[in-house]
Amino acid sequence: MFQQITKGIKISVKTSYRDFIYKGQQQYYAFGYYISIENKSKDTVKLLERFWVIFDALNYTEYVEGEGVVGETPTLKPNDIYSYSSNCFLLSTTGAMGGNYKMINTETLEEFLVIIPTFQLTTTSILN
């Protein structure tokens, strides 16, 4: 498990290799990731945006950004935990992801970035 705490917000990440799939003639390796966001601060915060940098072993880099996560912009009171899962598709058998969440303190309206730790994506066959 990969973990990082920024300004009292703890991000934990677990990954899994799902399988390979075809989109048209191209084969992709499918990875799942499960993220837990825990508010260990004394403030209520809201997740506004996400920014990802996705790398693969073929030196391909993809940037993903947008509002919220999986269609939601969760608000977390102190000690709340919000979890979600999503997927990533790579052309190679290994890669990595990392990035940040833009959050806002709902009382002070201060916006800040929370680091998503860089985590590895590796097919099961590579692990054996």
Rosetta blueprint (number, residue, H / E / L):
1 M L
2 F E
3 Q E
4 Q E
5 I E
6 T E
7 K L
8 G L
9 I E
10 K E
11 I E
12 S E
13 V E
14 K E
15 T E
16 S E
17 Y E
18 R E
19 D E
20 F E
21 I E
22 Y E
23 K E
24 G L
25 Q L
26 Q E
27 Q E
28 Y E
29 Y E
30 A E
31 F E
32 G E
33 Y E
34 Y E
35 I E
36 S E
37 I E
38 E E
39 N E
40 K L
41 S L
42 K L
43 D L
44 T L
45 V E
46 K E
47 L E
48 L E
49 E E
50 R E
51 F E
52 W E
53 V E
54 I E
55 F E
56 D E
57 A L
58 L L
59 N L
60 Y L
61 T E
62 E E
63 Y E
64 V E
65 E E
66 G E
67 E E
68 G L
69 V E
70 V L
71 G L
72 E E
73 T L
74 P L
75 T E
76 L E
77 K L
78 P L
79 N L
80 D L
81 I E
82 Y E
83 S E
84 Y E
85 S E
86 S E
87 N E
88 C E
89 F E
90 L E
91 L L
92 S L
93 T L
94 T E
95 G E
96 A E
97 M E
98 G E
99 G E
100 N E
101 Y E
102 K E
103 M E
104 I E
105 N E
106 T L
107 E L
108 T L
109 L L
110 E L
111 E E
112 F E
113 L E
114 V E
115 I E
116 I E
117 P E
118 T E
119 F E
120 Q E
121 L E
122 T E
123 T L
124 T H
125 S H
126 I H
127 L H
128 N L
